[in-house]
């Protein structure tokens, strides 16, 4: 799994199992454009800026992601 030492945990998505659920972190040591970190249950990670993550959140709140699930 991805090394998450030094990252500040924000949220775990699912969390009702022990399979390595996707997680959201803030990496205070990362450059501004890579401070938000999403990990998945396959050991992969995506890094993005807070602005990019805010755009995802705004789209979700507007219902633009509802058709995905």
PQR file with spaces between the fields and no chain letter, atoms N, CA, C, O and H, PARSE charges and radii, in Angstrom:
ATOM       1  N    UNK     1       0.839   -1.182    0.000 -0.4000 1.5000
ATOM       2  CA   UNK     1       0.000    0.000    0.000 -0.0000 2.0000
ATOM       3  C    UNK     1       0.884    1.245    0.000  0.5500 1.7000
ATOM       4  O    UNK     1       2.059    1.179    0.363 -0.5500 1.4000
ATOM       5  N    UNK     2       0.335    2.339   -0.395 -0.4000 1.5000
ATOM       6  CA   UNK     2       1.021    3.619   -0.457 -0.0000 2.0000
ATOM       7  C    UNK     2       1.457    4.066    0.934  0.5500 1.7000
ATOM       8  O    UNK     2       0.697    3.934    1.893 -0.5500 1.4000
ATOM       9  H    UNK     2      -0.619    2.393   -0.690  0.4000 1.0000
ATOM      10  N    UNK     3       2.668    4.590    1.050 -0.4000 1.5000
ATOM      11  CA   UNK     3       3.159    5.114    2.325 -0.0000 2.0000
ATOM      12  C    UNK     3       2.432    6.411    2.629  0.5500 1.7000
ATOM      13  O    UNK     3       2.477    7.353    1.838 -0.5500 1.4000
ATOM      14  H    UNK     3       3.285    4.696    0.271  0.4000 1.0000
ATOM      15  N    UNK     4       1.762    6.463    3.772 -0.4000 1.5000
ATOM      16  CA   UNK     4       1.008    7.657    4.161 -0.0000 2.0000
ATOM      17  C    UNK     4       1.629    8.365    5.363  0.5500 1.7000
ATOM      18  O    UNK     4       0.996    9.233    5.964 -0.5500 1.4000
ATOM      19  H    UNK     4       1.726    5.698    4.415  0.4000 1.0000
ATOM      20  N    UNK     5       2.857    8.003    5.715 -0.4000 1.5000
ATOM      21  CA   UNK     5       3.504    8.675    6.833 -0.0000 2.0000
ATOM      22  C    UNK     5       3.728   10.146    6.486  0.5500 1.7000
ATOM      23  O    UNK     5       4.131   10.472    5.370 -0.5500 1.4000
ATOM      24  H    UNK     5       3.371    7.298    5.227  0.4000 1.0000
ATOM      25  N    UNK     6       3.469   11.013    7.431 -0.4000 1.5000
ATOM      26  CA   UNK     6       3.624   12.445    7.220 -0.0000 2.0000
ATOM      27  C    UNK     6       2.400   13.112    6.628  0.5500 1.7000
ATOM      28  O    UNK     6       2.357   14.338    6.516 -0.5500 1.4000
ATOM      29  H    UNK     6       3.142   10.748    8.338  0.4000 1.0000
ATOM      30  N    UNK     7       1.392   12.317    6.241 -0.4000 1.5000
ATOM      31  CA   UNK     7       0.165   12.876    5.684 -0.0000 2.0000
ATOM      32  C    UNK     7      -0.881   13.057    6.779  0.5500 1.7000
ATOM      33  O    UNK     7      -0.956   12.260    7.714 -0.5500 1.4000
ATOM      34  H    UNK     7       1.427   11.321    6.331  0.4000 1.0000
ATOM      35  N    UNK     8      -1.684   14.105    6.657 -0.4000 1.5000
ATOM      36  CA   UNK     8      -2.759   14.354    7.617 -0.0000 2.0000
ATOM      37  C    UNK     8      -4.052   13.754    7.073  0.5500 1.7000
ATOM      38  O    UNK     8      -4.547   14.203    6.039 -0.5500 1.4000
ATOM      39  H    UNK     8      -1.623   14.753    5.898  0.4000 1.0000
ATOM      40  N    UNK     9      -4.614   12.736    7.756 -0.4000 1.5000
ATOM      41  CA   UNK     9      -5.841   12.114    7.258 -0.0000 2.0000
ATOM      42  C    UNK     9      -7.032   13.069    7.364  0.5500 1.7000
ATOM      43  O    UNK     9      -7.172   13.803    8.342 -0.5500 1.4000
ATOM      44  H    UNK     9      -4.212   12.371    8.596  0.4000 1.0000
ATOM      45  N    UNK    10      -7.890   13.042    6.329 -0.4000 1.5000
ATOM      46  CA   UNK    10      -9.084   13.874    6.299 -0.0000 2.0000
ATOM      47  C    UNK    10     -10.337   13.006    6.296  0.5500 1.7000
ATOM      48  O    UNK    10     -11.260   13.248    7.074 -0.5500 1.4000
ATOM      49  H    UNK    10      -7.776   12.445    5.535  0.4000 1.0000
ATOM      50  N    UNK    11     -10.378   11.989    5.421 -0.4000 1.5000
ATOM      51  CA   UNK    11     -11.574   11.145    5.304 -0.0000 2.0000
ATOM      52  C    UNK    11     -11.198    9.771    4.779  0.5500 1.7000
ATOM      53  O    UNK    11     -10.229    9.614    4.036 -0.5500 1.4000
ATOM      54  H    UNK    11      -9.629   11.792    4.789  0.4000 1.0000
ATOM      55  N    UNK    12     -11.985    8.774    5.180 -0.4000 1.5000
ATOM      56  CA   UNK    12     -11.891    7.424    4.645 -0.0000 2.0000
ATOM      57  C    UNK    12     -13.215    7.120    3.975  0.5500 1.7000
ATOM      58  O    UNK    12     -14.276    7.323    4.566 -0.5500 1.4000
ATOM      59  H    UNK    12     -12.772    8.901    5.784  0.4000 1.0000
ATOM      60  N    UNK    13     -13.161    6.637    2.746 -0.4000 1.5000
ATOM      61  CA   UNK    13     -14.366    6.354    1.984 -0.0000 2.0000
ATOM      62  C    UNK    13     -14.670    4.869    2.080  0.5500 1.7000
ATOM      63  O    UNK    13     -13.914    4.041    1.570 -0.5500 1.4000
ATOM      64  H    UNK    13     -12.299    6.473    2.265  0.4000 1.0000
ATOM      65  N    UNK    14     -15.738    4.543    2.710 -0.4000 1.5000
ATOM      66  CA   UNK    14     -16.194    3.200    3.053 -0.0000 2.0000
ATOM      67  C    UNK    14     -15.862    2.982    4.519  0.5500 1.7000
ATOM      68  O    UNK    14     -16.683    3.283    5.386 -0.5500 1.4000
ATOM      69  H    UNK    14     -16.352    5.216    3.123  0.4000 1.0000
ATOM      70  N    UNK    15     -14.700    2.476    4.807 -0.4000 1.5000
ATOM      71  CA   UNK    15     -14.276    2.309    6.189 -0.0000 2.0000
ATOM      72  C    UNK    15     -15.022    1.230    6.951  0.5500 1.7000
ATOM      73  O    UNK    15     -14.805    1.063    8.151 -0.5500 1.4000
ATOM      74  H    UNK    15     -14.033    2.232    4.103  0.4000 1.0000
ATOM      75  N    UNK    16     -15.903    0.490    6.274 -0.4000 1.5000
ATOM      76  CA   UNK    16     -16.679   -0.541    6.941 -0.0000 2.0000
ATOM      77  C    UNK    16     -16.107   -1.930    6.705  0.5500 1.7000
ATOM      78  O    UNK    16     -16.750   -2.942    6.983 -0.5500 1.4000
ATOM      79  H    UNK    16     -16.079    0.626    5.299  0.4000 1.0000
ATOM      80  N    UNK    17     -14.893   -1.954    6.189 -0.4000 1.5000
ATOM      81  CA   UNK    17     -14.238   -3.230    5.933 -0.0000 2.0000
ATOM      82  C    UNK    17     -12.753   -3.071    6.268  0.5500 1.7000
ATOM      83  O    UNK    17     -12.322   -2.025    6.753 -0.5500 1.4000
ATOM      84  H    UNK    17     -14.371   -1.132    5.964  0.4000 1.0000
ATOM      85  N    UNK    18     -12.010   -4.087    6.009 -0.4000 1.5000
ATOM      86  CA   UNK    18     -10.573   -4.028    6.281 -0.0000 2.0000
ATOM      87  C    UNK    18      -9.790   -4.315    5.001  0.5500 1.7000
ATOM      88  O    UNK    18      -8.833   -5.089    4.990 -0.5500 1.4000
ATOM      89  H    UNK    18     -12.360   -4.936    5.615  0.4000 1.0000
ATOM      90  N    UNK    19     -10.236   -3.653    3.912 -0.4000 1.5000
ATOM      91  CA   UNK    19      -9.638   -3.959    2.604 -0.0000 2.0000
ATOM      92  C    UNK    19      -8.760   -2.826    2.078  0.5500 1.7000
ATOM      93  O    UNK    19      -8.362   -2.860    0.913 -0.5500 1.4000
ATOM      94  H    UNK    19     -11.013   -3.024    3.921  0.4000 1.0000
ATOM      95  N    UNK    20      -8.450   -1.832    2.893 -0.4000 1.5000
ATOM      96  CA   UNK    20      -7.639   -0.727    2.404 -0.0000 2.0000
ATOM      97  C    UNK    20      -8.455    0.280    1.635  0.5500 1.7000
ATOM      98  O    UNK    20      -8.127    0.597    0.492 -0.5500 1.4000
ATOM      99  H    UNK    20      -8.774   -1.804    3.839  0.4000 1.0000
ATOM     100  N    UNK    21      -9.490    0.781    2.223 -0.4000 1.5000
ATOM     101  CA   UNK    21     -10.422    1.702    1.575 -0.0000 2.0000
ATOM     102  C    UNK    21      -9.724    2.975    1.079  0.5500 1.7000
ATOM     103  O    UNK    21      -8.698    3.375    1.628 -0.5500 1.4000
ATOM     104  H    UNK    21      -9.757    0.524    3.152  0.4000 1.0000
ATOM     105  N    UNK    22     -10.284    3.612    0.037 -0.4000 1.5000
ATOM     106  CA   UNK    22      -9.735    4.883   -0.428 -0.0000 2.0000
ATOM     107  C    UNK    22      -9.729    5.917    0.689  0.5500 1.7000
ATOM     108  O    UNK    22     -10.628    5.939    1.530 -0.5500 1.4000
ATOM     109  H    UNK    22     -11.118    3.288   -0.409  0.4000 1.0000
ATOM     110  N    UNK    23      -8.716    6.769    0.693 -0.4000 1.5000
ATOM     111  CA   UNK    23      -8.579    7.780    1.734 -0.0000 2.0000
ATOM     112  C    UNK    23      -8.169    9.115    1.138  0.5500 1.7000
ATOM     113  O    UNK    23      -7.561    9.181    0.070 -0.5500 1.4000
ATOM     114  H    UNK    23      -7.985    6.751    0.010  0.4000 1.0000
ATOM     115  N    UNK    24      -8.517   10.173    1.852 -0.4000 1.5000
ATOM     116  CA   UNK    24      -8.166   11.540    1.477 -0.0000 2.0000
ATOM     117  C    UNK    24      -7.230   12.094    2.540  0.5500 1.7000
ATOM     118  O    UNK    24      -7.501   11.979    3.735 -0.5500 1.4000
ATOM     119  H    UNK    24      -9.012   10.119    2.719  0.4000 1.0000
ATOM     120  N    UNK    25      -6.129   12.693    2.103 -0.4000 1.5000
ATOM     121  CA   UNK    25      -5.127   13.254    3.000 -0.0000 2.0000
ATOM     122  C    UNK    25      -4.722   14.649    2.546  0.5500 1.7000
ATOM     123  O    UNK    25      -4.961   15.044    1.404 -0.5500 1.4000
ATOM     124  H    UNK    25      -5.909   12.786    1.132  0.4000 1.0000
ATOM     125  N    UNK    26      -4.105   15.386    3.463 -0.4000 1.5000
ATOM     126  CA   UNK    26      -3.394   16.617    3.124 -0.0000 2.0000
ATOM     127  C    UNK    26      -1.922   16.351    3.412  0.5500 1.7000
ATOM     128  O    UNK    26      -1.566   15.825    4.467 -0.5500 1.4000
ATOM     129  H    UNK    26      -3.912   15.065    4.390  0.4000 1.0000
ATOM     130  N    UNK    27      -1.073   16.721    2.456 -0.4000 1.5000
ATOM     131  CA   UNK    27       0.370   16.574    2.626 -0.0000 2.0000
ATOM     132  C    UNK    27       0.954   17.965    2.834  0.5500 1.7000
ATOM     133  O    UNK    27       1.206   18.678    1.863 -0.5500 1.4000
ATOM     134  H    UNK    27      -1.362   17.148    1.599  0.4000 1.0000
ATOM     135  N    UNK    28       1.174   18.363    4.090 -0.4000 1.5000
ATOM     136  CA   UNK    28       1.657   19.711    4.360 -0.0000 2.0000
ATOM     137  C    UNK    28       3.057   19.986    3.824  0.5500 1.7000
ATOM     138  O    UNK    28       3.439   21.146    3.670 -0.5500 1.4000
ATOM     139  H    UNK    28       0.969   17.783    4.879  0.4000 1.0000
ATOM     140  N    UNK    29       3.820   18.950    3.540 -0.4000 1.5000
ATOM     141  CA   UNK    29       5.186   19.130    3.035 -0.0000 2.0000
ATOM     142  C    UNK    29       5.255   19.201    1.508  0.5500 1.7000
ATOM     143  O    UNK    29       6.306   19.521    0.952 -0.5500 1.4000
ATOM     144  H    UNK    29       3.509   18.007    3.665  0.4000 1.0000
ATOM     145  N    UNK    30       4.148   18.906    0.830 -0.4000 1.5000
ATOM     146  CA   UNK    30       4.143   18.884   -0.635 -0.0000 2.0000
ATOM     147  C    UNK    30       4.041   20.294   -1.202  0.5500 1.7000
ATOM     148  O    UNK    30       3.567   21.206   -0.524 -0.5500 1.4000
ATOM     149  H    UNK    30       3.295   18.647    1.282  0.4000 1.0000
ATOM     150  N    UNK    31       4.484   20.474   -2.443 -0.4000 1.5000
ATOM     151  CA   UNK    31       4.271   21.759   -3.108 -0.0000 2.0000
ATOM     152  C    UNK    31       2.767   22.047   -3.198  0.5500 1.7000
ATOM     153  O    UNK    31       1.962   21.116   -3.196 -0.5500 1.4000
ATOM     154  H    UNK    31       4.869   19.733   -2.993  0.4000 1.0000
ATOM     155  N    UNK    32       2.392   23.299   -3.276 -0.4000 1.5000
ATOM     156  CA   UNK    32       0.984   23.707   -3.275 -0.0000 2.0000
ATOM     157  C    UNK    32       0.156   22.942   -4.306  0.5500 1.7000
ATOM     158  O    UNK    32      -0.984   22.575   -4.021 -0.5500 1.4000
ATOM     159  H    UNK    32       3.046   24.055   -3.278  0.4000 1.0000
ATOM     160  N    UNK    33       0.687   22.703   -5.460 -0.4000 1.5000
ATOM     161  CA   UNK    33      -0.042   22.026   -6.528 -0.0000 2.0000
ATOM     162  C    UNK    33      -0.237   20.537   -6.336  0.5500 1.7000
ATOM     163  O    UNK    33      -0.884   19.884   -7.154 -0.5500 1.4000
ATOM     164  H    UNK    33       1.613   23.001   -5.691  0.4000 1.0000
ATOM     165  N    UNK    34       0.320   19.988   -5.251 -0.4000 1.5000
ATOM     166  CA   UNK    34       0.226   18.537   -5.006 -0.0000 2.0000
ATOM     167  C    UNK    34      -0.143   18.223   -3.559  0.5500 1.7000
ATOM     168  O    UNK    34       0.121   17.119   -3.081 -0.5500 1.4000
ATOM     169  H    UNK    34       0.846   20.519   -4.586  0.4000 1.0000
ATOM     170  N    UNK    35      -0.734   19.153   -2.874 -0.4000 1.5000
ATOM     171  CA   UNK    35      -0.958   19.025   -1.437 -0.0000 2.0000
ATOM     172  C    UNK    35      -2.094   18.075   -1.062  0.5500 1.7000
ATOM     173  O    UNK    35      -2.056   17.466    0.007 -0.5500 1.4000
ATOM     174  H    UNK    35      -0.948   20.049   -3.262  0.4000 1.0000
ATOM     175  N    UNK    36      -3.100   17.940   -1.920 -0.4000 1.5000
ATOM     176  CA   UNK    36      -4.224   17.039   -1.636 -0.0000 2.0000
ATOM     177  C    UNK    36      -3.882   15.669   -2.212  0.5500 1.7000
ATOM     178  O    UNK    36      -3.476   15.559   -3.369 -0.5500 1.4000
ATOM     179  H    UNK    36      -3.131   18.435   -2.788  0.4000 1.0000
ATOM     180  N    UNK    37      -4.048   14.624   -1.399 -0.4000 1.5000
ATOM     181  CA   UNK    37      -3.668   13.269   -1.800 -0.0000 2.0000
ATOM     182  C    UNK    37      -4.857   12.333   -1.626  0.5500 1.7000
ATOM     183  O    UNK    37      -5.444   12.248   -0.547 -0.5500 1.4000
ATOM     184  H    UNK    37      -4.378   14.713   -0.460  0.4000 1.0000
ATOM     185  N    UNK    38      -5.205   11.630   -2.703 -0.4000 1.5000
ATOM     186  CA   UNK    38      -6.210   10.571   -2.656 -0.0000 2.0000
ATOM     187  C    UNK    38      -5.495    9.244   -2.870  0.5500 1.7000
ATOM     188  O    UNK    38      -4.717    9.103   -3.813 -0.5500 1.4000
ATOM     189  H    UNK    38      -4.728   11.699   -3.580  0.4000 1.0000
ATOM     190  N    UNK    39      -5.748    8.284   -2.011 -0.4000 1.5000
ATOM     191  CA   UNK    39      -5.183    6.949   -2.188 -0.0000 2.0000
ATOM     192  C    UNK    39      -6.329    5.979   -2.462  0.5500 1.7000
ATOM     193  O    UNK    39      -7.453    6.188   -2.006 -0.5500 1.4000
ATOM     194  H    UNK    39      -6.380    8.399   -1.244  0.4000 1.0000
ATOM     195  N    UNK    40      -6.035    4.921   -3.208 -0.4000 1.5000
ATOM     196  CA   UNK    40      -7.061    3.908   -3.434 -0.0000 2.0000
ATOM     197  C    UNK    40      -6.653    2.597   -2.775  0.5500 1.7000
ATOM     198  O    UNK    40      -5.580    2.488   -2.180 -0.5500 1.4000
ATOM     199  H    UNK    40      -5.121    4.752   -3.578  0.4000 1.0000
ATOM     200  N    UNK    41      -7.526    1.609   -2.891 -0.4000 1.5000
ATOM     201  CA   UNK    41      -7.271    0.337   -2.230 -0.0000 2.0000
ATOM     202  C    UNK    41      -6.306   -0.553   -3.016  0.5500 1.7000
ATOM     203  O    UNK    41      -6.088   -1.704   -2.639 -0.5500 1.4000
ATOM     204  H    UNK    41      -8.397    1.698   -3.374  0.4000 1.0000
ATOM     205  N    UNK    42      -5.726   -0.035   -4.105 -0.4000 1.5000
ATOM     206  CA   UNK    42      -4.738   -0.773   -4.880 -0.0000 2.0000
ATOM     207  C    UNK    42      -3.328   -0.227   -4.671  0.5500 1.7000
ATOM     208  O    UNK    42      -2.384   -0.680   -5.319 -0.5500 1.4000
ATOM     209  H    UNK    42      -5.904    0.900   -4.411  0.4000 1.0000
ATOM     210  N    UNK    43      -3.181    0.751   -3.764 -0.4000 1.5000
ATOM     211  CA   UNK    43      -1.871    1.318   -3.474 -0.0000 2.0000
ATOM     212  C    UNK    43      -1.478    2.482   -4.364  0.5500 1.7000
ATOM     213  O    UNK    43      -0.333    2.933   -4.324 -0.5500 1.4000
ATOM     214  H    UNK    43      -3.947    1.119   -3.239  0.4000 1.0000
ATOM     215  N    UNK    44      -2.406    2.969   -5.161 -0.4000 1.5000
ATOM     216  CA   UNK    44      -2.127    4.104   -6.034 -0.0000 2.0000
ATOM     217  C    UNK    44      -2.456    5.402   -5.310  0.5500 1.7000
ATOM     218  O    UNK    44      -3.199    5.405   -4.328 -0.5500 1.4000
ATOM     219  H    UNK    44      -3.336    2.602   -5.193  0.4000 1.0000
ATOM     220  N    UNK    45      -1.900    6.503   -5.800 -0.4000 1.5000
ATOM     221  CA   UNK    45      -2.222    7.803   -5.209 -0.0000 2.0000
ATOM     222  C    UNK    45      -2.321    8.853   -6.295  0.5500 1.7000
ATOM     223  O    UNK    45      -1.630    8.794   -7.312 -0.5500 1.4000
ATOM     224  H    UNK    45      -1.297    6.501   -6.597  0.4000 1.0000
ATOM     225  N    UNK    46      -3.194    9.814   -6.055 -0.4000 1.5000
ATOM     226  CA   UNK    46      -3.378   10.971   -6.929 -0.0000 2.0000
ATOM     227  C    UNK    46      -3.106   12.191   -6.079  0.5500 1.7000
ATOM     228  O    UNK    46      -3.614   12.304   -4.963 -0.5500 1.4000
ATOM     229  H    UNK    46      -3.754    9.862   -5.229  0.4000 1.0000
ATOM     230  N    UNK    47      -2.299   13.113   -6.605 -0.4000 1.5000
ATOM     231  CA   UNK    47      -2.015   14.352   -5.899 -0.0000 2.0000
ATOM     232  C    UNK    47      -2.526   15.515   -6.737  0.5500 1.7000
ATOM     233  O    UNK    47      -2.394   15.516   -7.961 -0.5500 1.4000
ATOM     234  H    UNK    47      -1.886   13.021   -7.511  0.4000 1.0000
ATOM     235  N    UNK    48      -3.111   16.508   -6.067 -0.4000 1.5000
ATOM     236  CA   UNK    48      -3.672   17.663   -6.765 -0.0000 2.0000
ATOM     237  C    UNK    48      -3.645   18.878   -5.850  0.5500 1.7000
ATOM     238  O    UNK    48      -3.364   18.772   -4.656 -0.5500 1.4000
ATOM     239  H    UNK    48      -3.218   16.507   -5.073  0.4000 1.0000
ATOM     240  N    UNK    49      -3.938   20.016   -6.426 -0.4000 1.5000
ATOM     241  CA   UNK    49      -3.999   21.249   -5.637 -0.0000 2.0000
ATOM     242  C    UNK    49      -5.341   21.328   -4.905  0.5500 1.7000
ATOM     243  O    UNK    49      -6.289   20.621   -5.248 -0.5500 1.4000
ATOM     244  H    UNK    49      -4.166   20.102   -7.396  0.4000 1.0000
ATOM     245  N    UNK    50      -5.404   22.179   -3.916 -0.4000 1.5000
ATOM     246  CA   UNK    50      -6.651   22.406   -3.197 -0.0000 2.0000
ATOM     247  C    UNK    50      -7.714   22.971   -4.143  0.5500 1.7000
ATOM     248  O    UNK    50      -8.893   22.643   -4.011 -0.5500 1.4000
ATOM     249  H    UNK    50      -4.634   22.753   -3.637  0.4000 1.0000
ATOM     250  N    UNK    51      -7.312   23.809   -5.084 -0.4000 1.5000
ATOM     251  CA   UNK    51      -8.259   24.360   -6.066 -0.0000 2.0000
ATOM     252  C    UNK    51      -8.851   23.258   -6.936  0.5500 1.7000
ATOM     253  O    UNK    51     -10.054   23.251   -7.195 -0.5500 1.4000
ATOM     254  H    UNK    51      -6.354   24.076   -5.191  0.4000 1.0000
ATOM     255  N    UNK    52      -8.021   22.336   -7.384 -0.4000 1.5000
ATOM     256  CA   UNK    52      -8.519   21.221   -8.193 -0.0000 2.0000
ATOM     257  C    UNK    52      -9.491   20.374   -7.387  0.5500 1.7000
ATOM     258  O    UNK    52     -10.540   19.982   -7.898 -0.5500 1.4000
ATOM     259  H    UNK    52      -7.043   22.342   -7.173  0.4000 1.0000
ATOM     260  N    UNK    53      -9.158   20.088   -6.138 -0.4000 1.5000
ATOM     261  CA   UNK    53     -10.047   19.295   -5.298 -0.0000 2.0000
ATOM     262  C    UNK    53     -11.348   20.048   -5.032  0.5500 1.7000
ATOM     263  O    UNK    53     -12.418   19.440   -5.011 -0.5500 1.4000
ATOM     264  H    UNK    53      -8.306   20.406   -5.723  0.4000 1.0000
ATOM     265  N    UNK    54     -11.271   21.354   -4.830 -0.4000 1.5000
ATOM     266  CA   UNK    54     -12.477   22.165   -4.620 -0.0000 2.0000
ATOM     267  C    UNK    54     -13.405   22.082   -5.826  0.5500 1.7000
ATOM     268  O    UNK    54     -14.626   22.081   -5.672 -0.5500 1.4000
ATOM     269  H    UNK    54     -10.401   21.848   -4.848  0.4000 1.0000
ATOM     270  N    UNK    55     -12.833   22.012   -7.020 -0.4000 1.5000
ATOM     271  CA   UNK    55     -13.632   21.868   -8.237 -0.0000 2.0000
ATOM     272  C    UNK    55     -14.390   20.538   -8.244  0.5500 1.7000
ATOM     273  O    UNK    55     -15.558   20.492   -8.632 -0.5500 1.4000
ATOM     274  H    UNK    55     -11.841   22.013   -7.145  0.4000 1.0000
ATOM     275  N    UNK    56     -13.736   19.467   -7.821 -0.4000 1.5000
ATOM     276  CA   UNK    56     -14.396   18.161   -7.728 -0.0000 2.0000
ATOM     277  C    UNK    56     -15.548   18.221   -6.734  0.5500 1.7000
ATOM     278  O    UNK    56     -16.644   17.735   -7.014 -0.5500 1.4000
ATOM     279  H    UNK    56     -12.788   19.504   -7.506  0.4000 1.0000
ATOM     280  N    UNK    57     -15.298   18.818   -5.574 -0.4000 1.5000
ATOM     281  CA   UNK    57     -16.329   18.938   -4.545 -0.0000 2.0000
ATOM     282  C    UNK    57     -17.513   19.761   -5.059  0.5500 1.7000
ATOM     283  O    UNK    57     -18.667   19.389   -4.844 -0.5500 1.4000
ATOM     284  H    UNK    57     -14.409   19.213   -5.347  0.4000 1.0000
ATOM     285  N    UNK    58     -17.231   20.874   -5.734 -0.4000 1.5000
ATOM     286  CA   UNK    58     -18.299   21.721   -6.279 -0.0000 2.0000
ATOM     287  C    UNK    58     -19.131   20.949   -7.300  0.5500 1.7000
ATOM     288  O    UNK    58     -20.359   21.037   -7.295 -0.5500 1.4000
ATOM     289  H    UNK    58     -16.294   21.176   -5.908  0.4000 1.0000
ATOM     290  N    UNK    59     -18.467   20.195   -8.174 -0.4000 1.5000
ATOM     291  CA   UNK    59     -19.193   19.384   -9.153 -0.0000 2.0000
ATOM     292  C    UNK    59     -20.072   18.342   -8.473  0.5500 1.7000
ATOM     293  O    UNK    59     -21.198   18.101   -8.908 -0.5500 1.4000
ATOM     294  H    UNK    59     -17.469   20.124   -8.178  0.4000 1.0000
ATOM     295  N    UNK    60     -19.572   17.730   -7.422 -0.4000 1.5000
ATOM     296  CA   UNK    60     -20.359   16.741   -6.689 -0.0000 2.0000
ATOM     297  C    UNK    60     -21.581   17.393   -6.033  0.5500 1.7000
ATOM     298  O    UNK    60     -22.681   16.842   -6.080 -0.5500 1.4000
ATOM     299  H    UNK    60     -18.657   17.925   -7.069  0.4000 1.0000
ATOM     300  N    UNK    61     -21.388   18.551   -5.429 -0.4000 1.5000
ATOM     301  CA   UNK    61     -22.503   19.251   -4.786 -0.0000 2.0000
ATOM     302  C    UNK    61     -23.574   19.663   -5.796  0.5500 1.7000
ATOM     303  O    UNK    61     -24.759   19.702   -5.468 -0.5500 1.4000
ATOM     304  H    UNK    61     -20.495   18.999   -5.391  0.4000 1.0000
ATOM     305  N    UNK    62     -23.158   19.967   -7.013 -0.4000 1.5000
ATOM     306  CA   UNK    62     -24.095   20.365   -8.062 -0.0000 2.0000
ATOM     307  C    UNK    62     -24.777   19.174   -8.713  0.5500 1.7000
ATOM     308  O    UNK    62     -25.642   19.353   -9.571 -0.5500 1.4000
ATOM     309  H    UNK    62     -22.195   19.935   -7.280  0.4000 1.0000
ATOM     310  N    UNK    63     -24.400   17.950   -8.317 -0.4000 1.5000
ATOM     311  CA   UNK    63     -25.013   16.751   -8.856 -0.0000 2.0000
ATOM     312  C    UNK    63     -24.396   16.258  -10.146  0.5500 1.7000
ATOM     313  O    UNK    63     -24.903   15.308  -10.743 -0.5500 1.4000
ATOM     314  H    UNK    63     -23.698   17.804   -7.621  0.4000 1.0000
ATOM     315  N    UNK    64     -23.307   16.880  -10.597 -0.4000 1.5000
ATOM     316  CA   UNK    64     -22.688   16.493  -11.860 -0.0000 2.0000
ATOM     317  C    UNK    64     -22.059   15.100  -11.829  0.5500 1.7000
ATOM     318  O    UNK    64     -21.794   14.523  -12.883 -0.5500 1.4000
ATOM     319  H    UNK    64     -22.895   17.652  -10.112  0.4000 1.0000
ATOM     320  N    UNK    65     -21.821   14.563  -10.656 -0.4000 1.5000
ATOM     321  CA   UNK    65     -21.213   13.236  -10.540 -0.0000 2.0000
ATOM     322  C    UNK    65     -22.214   12.155  -10.177  0.5500 1.7000
ATOM     323  O    UNK    65     -21.841   10.993  -10.013 -0.5500 1.4000
ATOM     324  H    UNK    65     -22.037   15.032   -9.799  0.4000 1.0000
ATOM     325  N    UNK    66     -23.489   12.526  -10.050 -0.4000 1.5000
ATOM     326  CA   UNK    66     -24.493   11.569   -9.608 -0.0000 2.0000
ATOM     327  C    UNK    66     -24.652   10.354  -10.518  0.5500 1.7000
ATOM     328  O    UNK    66     -24.951    9.265  -10.027 -0.5500 1.4000
ATOM     329  H    UNK    66     -23.792   13.469  -10.184  0.4000 1.0000
ATOM     330  N    UNK    67     -24.465   10.504  -11.797 -0.4000 1.5000
ATOM     331  CA   UNK    67     -24.641    9.416  -12.735 -0.0000 2.0000
ATOM     332  C    UNK    67     -23.518    8.388  -12.713  0.5500 1.7000
ATOM     333  O    UNK    67     -23.640    7.331  -13.333 -0.5500 1.4000
ATOM     334  H    UNK    67     -24.223   11.388  -12.195  0.4000 1.0000
ATOM     335  N    UNK    68     -22.443    8.674  -12.020 -0.4000 1.5000
ATOM     336  CA   UNK    68     -21.291    7.763  -11.996 -0.0000 2.0000
ATOM     337  C    UNK    68     -21.570    6.530  -11.147  0.5500 1.7000
ATOM     338  O    UNK    68     -21.258    5.409  -11.550 -0.5500 1.4000
ATOM     339  H    UNK    68     -22.344    9.532  -11.516  0.4000 1.0000
ATOM     340  N    UNK    69     -22.150    6.734   -9.987 -0.4000 1.5000
ATOM     341  CA   UNK    69     -22.354    5.629   -9.045 -0.0000 2.0000
ATOM     342  C    UNK    69     -23.612    4.842   -9.361  0.5500 1.7000
ATOM     343  O    UNK    69     -23.929    3.879   -8.664 -0.5500 1.4000
ATOM     344  H    UNK    69     -22.403    7.644   -9.659  0.4000 1.0000
